[in-house]
């Protein structure tokens, strides 16, 4: 689903180039939400499987993702990659 959102974002960015409209997408990875922090593993879990799908770069705070979205939605702000 995230790949589809990125593709749609790129298409919109190209479509609105002449209007100088900035189009961004934010695709956060693992986040520290109650779903994650309140998780308890079942008896005898397959930790190899769990670690394959776990967030390899750690987990983010929801407020950090919100800060990025607020920054991108403020007129005049630019991120240089």
C-alpha positions in Angstrom: 0.0 0.0 0.0 2.8 2.4 0.8 4.4 1.8 -2.7 1.0 2.8 -4.2 0.9 6.0 -2.2 4.4 6.9 -3.2 3.6 6.2 -6.9 0.4 8.4 -6.7 2.5 11.1 -5.0 5.1 11.1 -7.8 2.3 11.2 -10.4 0.7 14.2 -8.7 4.0 16.0 -8.3 4.6 15.7 -12.1 1.0 16.6 -12.9 1.1 19.8 -10.9 4.7 20.9 -11.7 3.5 23.9 -13.8 1.4 25.2 -10.9 4.4 25.0 -8.6 2.4 22.9 -6.2 4.5 20.8 -3.8 3.3 17.2 -3.2 4.8 15.2 -0.4 4.1 11.8 1.2 5.1 10.6 4.6 5.4 6.8 5.0 6.4 6.1 8.6 7.7 2.7 9.7 7.2 1.2 13.1 5.7 3.5 15.6 5.4 3.4 19.4 1.6 3.0 19.7 -0.4 1.0 22.3 -0.7 -1.8 19.7 3.1 -2.2 19.9 3.8 -1.3 23.5 1.0 -3.4 25.0 1.9 -6.5 22.9 2.6 -9.7 24.7 4.0 -12.6 22.8 2.2 -15.9 22.7 3.7 -18.9 24.4 6.7 -20.4 22.6 6.9 -17.6 19.9 9.0 -17.9 16.8 11.4 -15.0 17.5 13.2 -15.4 14.2 9.9 -14.7 12.4 9.1 -11.8 14.8 12.5 -10.2 14.2 12.1 -10.5 10.4 9.1 -8.3 10.5 10.2 -6.0 13.4 11.2 -2.5 12.6 15.0 -2.8 11.8 15.7 0.9 12.5 13.7 1.0 15.7 10.4 2.6 16.5 9.3 6.2 16.1 7.2 8.4 18.4 3.9 9.5 16.8 4.7 13.1 17.7 7.8 13.0 15.6 5.9 11.9 12.5 3.3 14.6 13.3 6.1 17.2 13.5 7.3 16.3 10.0 3.8 16.5 8.6 3.3 19.9 10.2 6.6 21.1 8.8 5.8 20.0 5.3 2.3 21.6 5.4 3.7 25.0 6.5 4.1 27.3 3.5 7.6 28.2 2.7 9.3 25.3 4.4 11.6 23.1 2.3 13.4 19.9 2.9 16.5 19.4 0.9 17.4 15.7 0.3 
